[in-house]
Amino acid sequence: MASEEEKKFDRDSRFDEYDLNNDGIVSELEIDQVREMQEAEDASRKHMAQLRLARYSLLGMGVYTILLFMPFVSDKRIELLTAVSDLLYISLCSVVCAFMGFTSYMSRK
């Protein structure tokens, strides 16, 4: 007889994925293990999304800087874009710095 911590479900139920050892009984331990795996996968996805955001921010700053030095961009246009450029660099650097800071903080935790 199954104890209070173990539940027996049909083979095609939505809880079948929680039965890690395929014995037909889903225990609290198996549910906790699945929950931990899902949390780890979610944390990994979140970290990868943040890393992608930081990388594209750095890439965007580099491309923008290179485009400003191209011969087809006139000096007058560069002067007009000065205020926007300052804001762009500050905001993108903030994204990169926040990623690096939070990653460093979380690794110590």
C-alpha positions, 0 to 999 in steps of 0.5 A, spaced: 500 500 500 502 506 498 504 511 503 501 518 504 507 521 500 506 516 494 501 517 489 499 512 484 497 515 477 494 512 470 500 511 465 497 517 461 496 522 466 499 529 466 503 526 472 506 521 468 512 525 467 514 526 474 515 518 475 522 518 474 524 511 476 518 508 472 515 504 478 508 507 477 508 511 483 510 518 484 513 520 490 514 527 494 521 526 492 520 525 485 516 531 485 521 535 488 527 533 484 522 535 478 521 541 481 529 543 482 530 541 475 525 545 472 528 551 477 535 550 474 532 550 467 529 556 468 535 560 471 539 557 466 534 560 461 534 567 464 542 567 465 542 566 457 537 571 456 541 576 460 547 574 457 545 575 450 542 582 452 549 584 454 552 581 448 548 585 443 548 591 447 556 591 446 555 589 439 550 595 438 555 600 441 561 597 437 557 598 430 554 604 432 561 607 433 564 604 427 558 607 423 560 614 425 567 613 423 565 611 416 566 616 410 559 617 408 557 620 415 558 627 414 560 631 420 554 635 421 550 629 422 555 627 427 554 633 431 546 632 430 547 625 433 551 627 439 546 628 444 543 621 442 549 618 442 551 620 449 544 617 451 545 611 447 552 609 450 550 611 457 544 606 457 547 600 453 553 601 458 548 601 464 545 594 461 552 591 460 554 593 467 548 591 471 549 584 468 556 584 470 555 586 477 549 582 478 552 576 475 558 577 480 554 578 486 550 572 484 556 568 484 558 570 491 551 568 494 
